[in-house]
Amino acid sequence: MLRILICTILASFSFPFAAQALTLEGHLVQGGMAIGRVDPAVHVRFEQRSVRVSPEGLFVIGFSRDAKTASEIELQHTDGSVERHPITIQKRTYKIQRIEGLPPSKVSPSPEDLERIGKEIARVKAVRKTNDPRTDFAQTFIWPVVGRISGIYGSQRILNGSPKRPHYGVDIAAPTGTPVKAPADGVVTLTHDDMFYSGGTLIVDHGHGLSTVYMHLHKIMVQEGQRVGQGDVIAQVGATGRVTGPHLHWGMNWFDIRLDPALLVPPMPTPAAAAQ
């Protein structure tokens, strides 16, 4: 069932707009992202946000888990004229996931833990404001780990019977110590060995506000500011933070908007195929 769901959502869209002013390719679904191309001199706005455009005319936009289905991209030309191009975002249905047996301290943190959590969240939010001109996001992404998918984007978790916020990423079950590879080129913007919820945590920036996060790591093998290439080993799978077993939580953001990284990669390969 999971495979069918992902394959259906992975349908890609590409369409030109009037006078070839704008082209857009990607996944126009909740949790998806799209890469556009315009005249480099054009100013792009999306959802009240000014969007960076590369010297080649590339830009990227993302859609939240519960994004409204009707939206538009605004192009402001150098002569002062404005074009508005409507787009339709496909609605998704999400699953409910129940997890029992977590330590009560991880489900209902103490006041001291809440203070710590607040500081960690502030640091992550600051990093996700990065708006680097690199266009690493234009690469075809690969899976950082090959394994069984144990958690999917958008599902809501009920922890020890208490409903929590939706799950914003993909969980890949793998033994502790399994190498985690960079899914695309990027620059490391955050490393932390022991965050309250996510344990060993690593963020890689891919340019224009697109970043990927890796949680519950056993070991981080890169440093902040380091440039990494697609396929480089950047960490090891672990069971740190709030977990019930070793796995990689792989998430993706466009600034503060949480995306589904599974939409950017092909179906999960089998271990035998990945070893070839």
DARAKA-V480610 format. One record per pair of residues at least 24 apart in sequence whose C-alpha atoms are under 6 Angstrom apart, sorted by sequence separation. I is the first residue (numbers start at 0). J is the second residue. D is the distance in whole Angstrom. If there is no record, write none. Layout:
BEGIN
((I/J/D) (I/J/D))
END
This chain:
BEGIN
((34/58/6) (147/171/6) (215/239/5) (34/59/4) (146/171/6) (147/172/5) (215/240/6) (33/59/6) (146/172/6) (33/60/6) (45/72/5) (146/173/6) (32/60/6) (32/61/4) (44/73/5) (31/61/6) (43/73/6) (31/62/6) (43/74/5) (30/62/5) (42/74/6) (29/62/5) (30/63/5) (42/75/5) (29/63/6) (30/64/5) (41/75/6) (189/223/6) (214/248/5) (29/64/5) (41/76/5) (144/179/6) (188/223/5) (213/248/6) (143/179/5) (187/223/5) (188/224/6) (213/249/5) (29/66/6) (143/180/5) (187/224/5) (212/249/6) (143/181/6) (187/225/5) (212/250/5) (143/182/5) (186/225/6) (211/250/6) (142/182/6) (186/226/4) (211/251/4) (141/182/5) (185/226/6) (186/227/6) (198/239/4) (210/251/6) (140/182/5) (185/227/5) (198/240/4) (210/252/5) (140/183/5) (184/227/6) (197/240/5) (209/252/6) (184/228/4) (196/240/5) (209/253/4) (184/229/5) (195/240/6) (196/241/5) (208/253/5) (183/229/4) (208/254/5) (182/229/5) (181/229/5) (135/184/6) (181/230/5) (180/230/5) (181/231/5) (180/231/5) (180/232/4) (179/232/6) (180/233/6) (179/233/6) (179/234/5) (179/235/5) (178/235/5) (177/235/5) (95/154/5) (96/155/6) (97/156/6) (99/158/6) (176/235/5) (177/236/5) (28/88/5) (93/153/6) (94/154/5) (95/155/5) (96/156/5) (97/157/5) (98/158/5) (99/159/5) (176/236/5) (27/88/5) (28/89/4) (29/90/6) (93/154/5) (175/236/5) (175/237/5) (136/205/5) (135/205/5) (175/245/6) (135/206/6) (174/245/6) (134/206/5) (133/206/5) (173/246/5) (132/206/6) (172/246/4) (131/206/5) (132/207/6) (171/246/5) (131/207/5) (171/247/5) (130/207/5) (170/247/6) (130/208/5) (170/248/4) (129/208/6) (169/248/6) (169/249/5) (168/249/5) (168/250/4) (168/259/6) (152/259/6) (140/263/6) (141/264/6) (140/264/6) (128/254/6) (127/254/5) (61/253/6) (63/256/6) (63/257/6) (31/258/6) (30/258/4) (30/259/5) (9/262/6))
END
